[in-house]
Amino acid sequence: MKASLKSLAINGGPKVKNTPFTRGARYGETEMEQIREVFRNGSLSYWSKFKVKSFCEKVKEYFKCQYCAGGSSGSAVIHAAVAALEIPPGYEVISSPITDVGSLIGILYQNLIPVFADVDPYSYNITAESIRKRITNRTKAIIVVHLAGNPCEMDEIIALAQQYNIPVIEDCAQAYNGIYKGKKVGTIGNIGCFSLNESKHISCGDGGFAITNDEELYYKIHNYLDKYYDRHQRGCRMHHLAPCYRLSELQYAVAFAQLDKIDAITTARRRNAELLTDKIKHNQAIVVPKVHPHSQSSFWFYMFRVKPEKINCSLSDLVEALQAEGISAVTGYIPRPIYMEKMFAEKAFFPGGIWPAEIISSRTYDYGRGLCPTAEEVLSSSIRIPISEFYSKQDMEDMATAINKVLNVYQNKKYFGGS
Ligand SMILES: Cc1ncc(COP(=O)(O)O)c(C=O)c1O
């Protein structure tokens, strides 16, 4: 029997998801005990080197890396990582057009120029090929973003970066335990940056940390997170301008306990996402997200693409129909590539219409539609579905049923243009 428009919940048909999604508590007694220890220790400042030390030790053990520096957010540690590269103002940093602005804040505050490489149409990540097209003699860093936890093709990117002697920062805010050829993302480039904000795989409300195996970079990142004060007595007090991005002991305490949960959370999310992929990948109107066979995504969210030529309605019609079926779907990840936001399009980064980085560069940089056509196409043809480690098998099956139901109805040409 063919699915009819009347069968959709949005048109009064039976709703697919009638039971609530399974939920769970993210924080509990283990976090509380860590907080109690901080109070017993008597200081809430990271300067007491109590929880911050044990947090960084545990991070180093988990990632098998040599250095870890904590800060007040993912954006803060990315800023400190960019600053630590000590690139003179006016030079270029390549990054992704599909990301949170937190990947780019540090570039702009360091008076550098963000340059956008286009993305792969199915993984939504920037590629070595797209980065190569953007490299100039002014390129001084690359920030790759492992979107939704899906690792970028790092071997190719690192080979390219080495060819041009350009450092690579990995933005792993969404990518805890993303695995690329057996390596954890964040340990492949020169610096890996993570976010601990409330929405991420693990959290302490707000926070972040950077990891590296480069001793000099570590000290510089640390300096840039704390006013460039000479906290390690290395004779570099206030050598440069640096913000104050410290995190309190209370947050390190929560983050310390959360670190133990990364593997369970990412394994559950992966299992849930794979279940969904299995059940929707045969749908003629859908392209499921591409994860390379040598990679493992940690699925911070799940975003699939819709083939516009197979569907006789708009993306928002699909999303509204899915929502009516009880699935909290949204269009795209961000509404449009980040360079199409007003701040970029009008280069309104600073008040008064003055963008010091561009003036210093003696060049003109323009942002707007057409810069990265694939990124634009991806975001205008994608539907994002939340993934949670708490969702049950039934939750995932209901999601798949709803997606197939809605997509099948709107694929049915019989109903083109009406009911
Ligand atoms: C890819 C990416 N980079 C950077 C950030 C910034 O992290 P935070 O919100 O902790 O500053 C986020 C946060 O949403 C992110 O998703």
Ligand as a Chemical Component Dictionary entry (heavy atoms), coordinates in Angstrom:
data_LIG
# 
_chem_comp.id                   LIG 
_chem_comp.type                 NON-POLYMER 
_chem_comp.pdbx_formal_charge   0 
_chem_comp.three_letter_code    LIG 
# 
loop_
_chem_comp_atom.comp_id 
_chem_comp_atom.atom_id 
_chem_comp_atom.alt_atom_id 
_chem_comp_atom.type_symbol 
_chem_comp_atom.charge 
_chem_comp_atom.model_Cartn_x 
_chem_comp_atom.model_Cartn_y 
_chem_comp_atom.model_Cartn_z 
_chem_comp_atom.pdbx_ordinal 
LIG C1 C1 C 0 33.050 22.979 16.281 1  
LIG C2 C2 C 0 33.048 23.897 17.476 2  
LIG N1 N1 N 0 34.124 24.670 17.709 3  
LIG C3 C3 C 0 34.177 25.489 18.760 4  
LIG C4 C4 C 0 33.143 25.593 19.648 5  
LIG C5 C5 C 0 33.238 26.539 20.778 6  
LIG O1 O1 O 0 33.107 25.918 22.015 7  
LIG P1 P1 P 0 32.600 26.746 23.296 8  
LIG O2 O2 O 0 31.130 26.930 23.140 9  
LIG O3 O3 O 0 32.968 25.891 24.458 10 
LIG O4 O4 O 0 33.328 28.028 23.281 11 
LIG C6 C6 C 0 31.989 24.815 19.453 12 
LIG C7 C7 C 0 30.842 24.927 20.383 13 
LIG O5 O5 O 0 29.694 24.797 20.014 14 
LIG C8 C8 C 0 31.944 23.942 18.339 15 
LIG O6 O6 O 0 30.877 23.171 18.108 16 
# 
loop_
_chem_comp_bond.comp_id 
_chem_comp_bond.atom_id_1 
_chem_comp_bond.atom_id_2 
_chem_comp_bond.value_order 
_chem_comp_bond.pdbx_ordinal 
LIG C1 C2 SING 1  
LIG C2 N1 SING 2  
LIG C2 C8 DOUB 3  
LIG N1 C3 DOUB 4  
LIG C3 C4 SING 5  
LIG C4 C5 SING 6  
LIG C4 C6 DOUB 7  
LIG C5 O1 SING 8  
LIG O1 P1 SING 9  
LIG P1 O2 DOUB 10 
LIG P1 O3 SING 11 
LIG P1 O4 SING 12 
LIG C6 C7 SING 13 
LIG C6 C8 SING 14 
LIG C7 O5 DOUB 15 
LIG C8 O6 SING 16 
# 
